[in-house]
Amino acid sequence: MNKPQRICFVSDFFISDKKATITGPMVQTYLIGSELSKRGWDVHYVAYSKEGKNNFSESYEGMTVHWIRHRQFLPVLQYRKISKLLRAINADYHYQRGRDILTGFVARHCKKNHKIFAWASAGESGVEKGKYQRQLRKKNRPFIKKTVLWCEAKINDVICEYGIENASRIIVQTEYQKNRLKEAFGLDSVVIKSGHPVPEHVERSAPLKILWIGSIKAVKRPELFIELAQACRDLDCEFWMAGQFVDTKLKSFLLQRIQNMNNLKYLGAVPFQESQALISKAHVLINTTDDGYEGLPNAFVQAWLAGTATLSLHSDPDGVIEKYGLGAKVESLTSMKNVLKKIVKNVDYWKSMSDNARKFGVENFSIDEIAYKLIDVMNSHPAKLIQN
């Protein structure tokens, strides 16, 4: 009997860690790992634990998770521990998603041990040079603190970019990311979109349900969704906000505004396993995130697979929302309200967008097909193994 192929995913956190904030890269690595496990692969994870687990391995849905206690400051000091663990796992393939110093750690391990390393991009800024330094420039910090943080940001950028430049395979989410990576790094990549299981068709009930879901932090601009709900008080629809508060400064401010509104409900933090059911019940998904932050949001993929129309202020990966009629990309909250008003008055208008979204989602984002494409990239392409 042939030995199953072994792959090791290296992630900042894992989906089962109850104290970790759910992120797009975390969800995608879990879904891909789960799919490969079903196909007989020997799937391992190396992940930080916010629950305090350390030097501990356990089985989760057929995958082996190796925990390392999360270190909030100077995570670069975890390199030796991670490298030792990767040597012990001795995987044939390694996969890490999202720009992180883990990108550099895994690339270094694979370079030394002649292993295949697939790095996958997440947000748009992940394919740019100097990401952490650029982010720090935008922050208002005291001079001395900013100087210290600048040194850390520089080190993180150097390690991350070393990892990207020394990956055996590079996978991006969109054609935009592919082009920007080529411009910034001179590197080629393969476009493999995000994937999710295809949900069952759901009959939605009246009135119209308008959903905002995600990590609640400043860059996601959740306050704009509240403003939209206030502006739409005259429309026959319900507004739902769901997600975990990451930014504590926003929490009391937003909750205070929400509590006096009759057409907006805050549903709390929704576990990933329950997010699809909620998105499938909604007629419309709203995205208000700052321009240039999103890559291909998991919520978009889940919405399209469910036939949930998408209205976005800035994000439209590769222009597919507009091109395929999956909803609308708008320039202002006023324009967004006008689209919602049209949907409320004309159910056929919404149904057209819903049908388009479902068809586009099933054809492009089934996790089955995404896993096949990843296997093809890792197995069929000539190995660019980095030699010492």
N, C-alpha and C positions, 0 to 999 in steps of 0.2 A: 504493500500500500504506500502511495506517495505521501511524503511529508507535506502537510498543508503549508501554504505560503504564510510567512509571518510578517506582519506590519506593525509598526509602533507609531502611534499618534502622540505627539508632544504638545500639550495644551496648558495654558495658564491655569484653567480650572476645568472641572468635569461636571457634567450635567447633574450628577447625584449629590453634589455638595450643596447642602441646604443654605449655607451662608454665602455662597458665591452669587454674584449678579449674573443673570443669564445674558450672554452676548451672542451675536451672530456666528463668529468663529467657533464658539463652544457648541452651539446647536449643530452646525454643519459637520464638525468632526465626529460628534456623537452619531448623527444619522448615517454618515458614510461608514463609520466603524461598525455600527449595528448591521448595516446591509452586507458588508463584507463578511461579518461573522456568520450571518445566515447562509452565506455561500460557501462556508467551510474554511474560511481563512482563520488563522491564529492571530487574533487581534489583541494588542496590548496598548495601554495608555500610560503615559507619565504625566502627572498633573499635580499642581500645587493644591494643598488642602487648607481651606479657611476654618475647617472644623477641628484642626489640630492633629490630624493623622500624620504620621511621619514614619518613614522606612517600613511601610505597611502595604501589603498587596491584598486585593480581594476581587472576587468575581462579580461582575455586574452584567446581566443579560448576555452571558456567554463571552464577555470580554474581560480581560484581566487589567485591573486598574492599579497602578503603582503610585502611592501617595508620597509627596514630600511636603513638609510643613511650609506654609506660605510665609515668605519673608517680605515684609512691606518695604523695607529700605535696603538698598544695595543688593538687589537680587543677583547681581553679577557674582556674588560670593557663593552662589549655589552651583556654579559650573562643575566643580569637581564631583559633587554628589550626583548630579544629573548624568555626567559623562560615565561615571562608574556604573550607574543603573542601566544606561543604554548598552554598555558593553555586556552586562549580565543578560539582558533580554536578547541581544544578538539577533535583531530583526533583519529580514531581507530588504525591507523597504521602511522608510521613515517619512512621515507626513506632519507638517506643521503649518497652521493657517493663521494669517494675520501677522503684521509687522511687530516684532517683539524681540527682546534680546535672546529669547529661546531660539529664534531663527538662526542666530550666530552660533549658539551652543550646538544645535543639531548639525549644522553645516560642518562645523569643526570635527565633530565625532565622525561623521560620514566621510569626510576627507581623509582623516587618519586611518579609517578602517575599511575604505573602499566600498562603501555602501551607497545605495541610491537614496537620495533625499528629494522629495517633492515639496516645494514651498508654494503655498496658495495665498493669494492676496485677499484682502477683505475690503476695507474702505478705500476711497479714491486716493487719499493722501499716503497710503501705504506703498505706492509705487513712485513716490517722489523722494528726492534726496533731502537730507537735513530735516526730516519731519519733526523730531522732538525739539530741535533748536528753534524751528519756525513757530511751533506751538508756544514755546516759552516766551518768545518776543511779544506775543499778544497778551500775556498775563501781566497784571500789575503787582509787582513784588518789591519789597525793600531791596536796595542795591546789593547789600552783602549776601542776602538770601538768594537773590537772583544769580549772583556770581557763582555761588556753590551749585545751584541747580543747573547753571549753564554747563559746568564741567560734567555733571551727571548726564545731561542731555546729549552732550558731544560724544561721551563714551557710548551711550545707548545707540546713537545714530551709527557710529563706527561699527559696533558689533552687529547691528541689524543689517547694515548694508553689506558687510562681509558675508553674512548668511545668504542674502539674496544673490550676490555675485558668485557664490560657490555652491548654489543648489544644482542638483542634477537635472531637475525638471522645474519649470516655473508655470504655475497655473493661475490664470486671472479670471475674473468674473465677467468682464465686459470688453468689447472692442476698444472702448476709451482707455481702459487700464492697459490693455496690450500696447496701444500706441504710445501712451505716456511712459511705460516701462522702457520701451525701445528708445525713446527720446532721452530719458534721464540716465539709464544705465547701459544702453546699447545692447540689451539682452532680448532674446526671443522668448515667447511664451505661448501657451495653448489656452484658449478660452473654454472653460468648463463652468457652466452656470451652477448656481446653488440648487439643491434638490430637496424635496419633501415627499413623504407618502401622499398619494392621491386620495383625498377624502371622499366620503360618500356625498351624493347630492343632497342638499338640505332645502326644504321648502321654508322660506322666510315668512315671518308673520308681520302684519302691520302693527304700528306705523313704521316708517323708515327708520332703520338703526344706523347711526353714524359712529364709527369706532376710531379711537386713537389708542394704540397699544405700543409699549416699548419701555425701555429704561427711562425713568423720569429724571432728566438732567438738563442743564441749561442749553446745551448744543441741540437738543431735540425740540426746543421751543414749545413746550406744552402749554404755555400761557396763551399762545396764538390759537390753540384749539378752544380754550375757554372763551376767548374773544369771539371766535366763530360761532360758538353755541349761543352767546349773548346776542349776537347779531341776527341769529336765526330763530329767535323766540316766537316769531309769527308763523313759522313753518310747522307743519304737522309731522314732526320727526323727533326721535330721541337721540341724545348724544351720550356715548359711553367712553370713559377714559379708564384704561387699565395699565398697570405696570408698577414696578418697584421703584420707590424713591431712592435715587443714588445721591442726589444733591439735597442734603438736609436743610439747606437755607431756603430751598424752594418749597419744602413740604408744607410748612404752616401757612405760607403765603398763598399757595394754590388751593389748599383745602379750605381755607377761609373764604376764598372767592367762590368755590364750588358749592359750599353748604347753603348758600342763599339762592341757588338756581334751581328752577323746577324742571328744566329740560335736559339737565346734565347730571349723570351719576358717575361717581368714582367707584370702580369695582374692586380696587385693591390690586395687590400683586397676584398675577395669574401664573401658576406653574406652567412650564413649557408644554407638558403633556395635555393641558387643558386649553392651550392657546388656539389650536386649530378649530375646536368646537365653537369658541367665541367668535373667531374671525368668520367662520361659516354662517353664523347667525346674522352677522351684520350685512347690510346692503352696500355700505360704502366704507372704505378704509381711508383715513386722512393721514397725510404725512406733512409735518411742518418743520422738519429738521433744517438746520442752517445749510446754505449752499456749499457744495464741495465736500461734505462730510460723509454722506452715505456712499456705499458701493452698490451692492444689490441686496437690499434689505430682506431678511427672512420673512417679514410680515407681508411684503409685496408678493413673494413667491406663494405663501400660504393663501393670500387673498385671491390671486389669479387662479390657483388650483381649485378654489372653492367657488369661483364665479362672483367674487366680491369686487365691485368697481373700485378704482383707486383714484383719489384726488390728491395731488401733491403740489406743494408750493415751489419746490426746487428740484427734487430728485426725480429723474426719469432716465434710468440706465439705458444708454444707447438709443434713447428716444422711443422706446417701445410702447409706452403708454399712449402717446399721440399716434404713432405709426399704425398700431393694431386696434385702436379704439378701446383700450382697457379702462378708460376713465378720462381724466384730463389733468394736464399739467397747467397750473395757473400762475399768475404773477402777483396776485393779491388776495386777501381774505374776501374782499368785495366780489372778485371774480369767482371765488370758491362758493360764496353764498349764492351767486346767480346760477351756477351749475346745479347746486343742491335744490334750488327753487324749481329749476326745470325738471329735475328728477322727480320731485314730489308731485308735480302737476302732470307728468307724462310717464307712466309706468313702462311704456314700450321703450322709451329712451334709456331708462335704467336697464331693462332686460337686454337690449342690444349690447350694452357695455358688459353686462354680466356674462352673456353667451360668448362674447369675444374673449373675455378674460379666462373663462373655463377652458375654451378650446386652446388658447395660447399656452395656458399653464400646463395642461396635460401633455401637449406636444413638446414642451421644452424643459419641464422642471420635475419630472418624475424621478424619485431617488433611484429607481431601478436603472434608468438610462444614465444617470449621472455616475453611478458606480461603475457601469460598463465602460464609460469614457475614461474614468480614472484608471481602471485596470489596463486599458489599452495604452494610455500614456506611459504607465510605469513598465509595462511588459513589451510593447511593440516597438516603441521608439528606441533607437540606438542609445545605449547607456553612455552618458557623459560623466563617467566616474572620475572624480578629481584625484589625481595622484599626489603623493607627498612630494 
